[in-house]
Amino acid sequence: MLPKRLAPGDQIRIIAPARSMDLIKEEQVKLAVGRLEGLGFRVTFGKHVHGHDEFFSSPIEQRIEDLHEAFADPSVAGILTVIGGYNSNQLLKYIDWNLIKNNPKFFCGYSDITALSLAMYKKTGLITYSGPHFSSFGVKHGLEYTLSSFLEAATNDAPFELEPSDVWSDDPWYRDQENRTFIKQNGFLAIQEGSAQGTLMGGNLCTMNLLQGTEYMPPLKGSILFLEDDMESHALTFDRDLQSLLHQPGAEGIKGILIGRFQKDSSITEEALMRIIQSKKELRGIPVIGNVNFGHTQPIATIPVGAFARISASSGGITIEIDQFM
């Protein structure tokens, strides 16, 4: 079930199902609103986005209220999350899945929001989006790739390709917008060669694994997995989290894997990543592509969970094609 394409004049509702908007600097909020309005959208906020407890979040009831109101309001066309966090999975048992199924809308965020995106797809069949938070639009420099990919996924009817950005950055932009270092990107990384097609499924790996053994875990059979993790992950934890996922029912039917670029503090080098993948007998014979532009570095692509993808990796090049209408 594909949500209606966003168009100029549409209202986008901002909600905080994980951490509070009080964590975002006022100037970044203003910049994010300006960016979205510059794209032609109208921006509104859930009534509880500023909720702030000792966990930098708000009560479950308030977060659920904002989520339900965003889907129920016929004037809202799209929903963006403020930021990630640690507790989106607290909401799952309280969500009215029929409300979402009967009011399908564009829903986008990443990191901890993976729990909601995957559960929505599993429970309703709605294609959701791993992509920028509302706060991501508050990046002052180097946002062009993120904006272009967002519009391609959110407003476009035609198939599109994920291509590597020219540069990338792991700077803490939210602390200092001007002190930025952009590193030349040398394309994506072919870890294992091959071609495959399947259903895009994934997001933040450690958050996805929170769904294991629950009714919210999406199917792995026939999937093109896309996986990323942040600076809290390192080679050993990424290895065991990936292994845990490969033990799940249907994992033997995984067709290919895309891996997002790691943050520097994770210390996961290309060599370490290749050794991890090559150690998994379960992954032999399928294409695996690394350094893809999604996750916790900048810029990021917008990837539709539940859409169809074709991927190919060889010495001659790498292609990632996405078709949301198949």
Stockholm file with secondary structure:
# STOCKHOLM 1.0

chainA/1-326         MLPKRLAPGDQIRIIAPARSMDLIKEEQVKLAVGRLEGLGFRVTFGKHVHGHDEFFSSPIEQRIEDLHEAFADPSVAGILTVIGGYNSNQLLKYIDWNLIKNNPKFFCGYSDITALSLAMYKKTGLITYSGPHFSSFGVKHGLEYTLSSFLEAATNDAPFELEPSDVWSDDPWYRDQENRTFIKQNGFLAIQEGSAQGTLMGGNLCTMNLLQGTEYMPPLKGSILFLEDDMESHALTFDRDLQSLLHQPGAEGIKGILIGRFQKDSSITEEALMRIIQSKKELRGIPVIGNVNFGHTQPIATIPVGAFARISASSGGITIEIDQFM
#=GR chainA/1-326 SS CCCCCCCTTCEEEEECSSSCGGGSCHHHHHHHHHHHHHTTCEEEECTTTTCCCTTSSCCHHHHHHHHHHHHHCTTEEEEEESCCCSCGGGGGGGCCHHHHHHSCCEEEECGGGHHHHHHHHHHHCCCEEECCCTGGGGCCSSCHHHHHHHHHHHHCCSCEECCCCSEEBCCCTTTCSSCCCCEECCCCEEEECEEEEEEEEEEEHHHHGGGTTSTTCCCCTTEEEEEECCTTCCHHHHHHHHHHHHTSTTGGGCCEEEEECCCGGGTCCHHHHHHHHHTCGGGTTSCEEEEESCSSSBSCCCEEETCEEEEEEETTEEEEEEETTC
#=GC SS_cons         CCCCCCCTTCEEEEECSSSCGGGSCHHHHHHHHHHHHHTTCEEEECTTTTCCCTTSSCCHHHHHHHHHHHHHCTTEEEEEESCCCSCGGGGGGGCCHHHHHHSCCEEEECGGGHHHHHHHHHHHCCCEEECCCTGGGGCCSSCHHHHHHHHHHHHCCSCEECCCCSEEBCCCTTTCSSCCCCEECCCCEEEECEEEEEEEEEEEHHHHGGGTTSTTCCCCTTEEEEEECCTTCCHHHHHHHHHHHHTSTTGGGCCEEEEECCCGGGTCCHHHHHHHHHTCGGGTTSCEEEEESCSSSBSCCCEEETCEEEEEEETTEEEEEEETTC
//
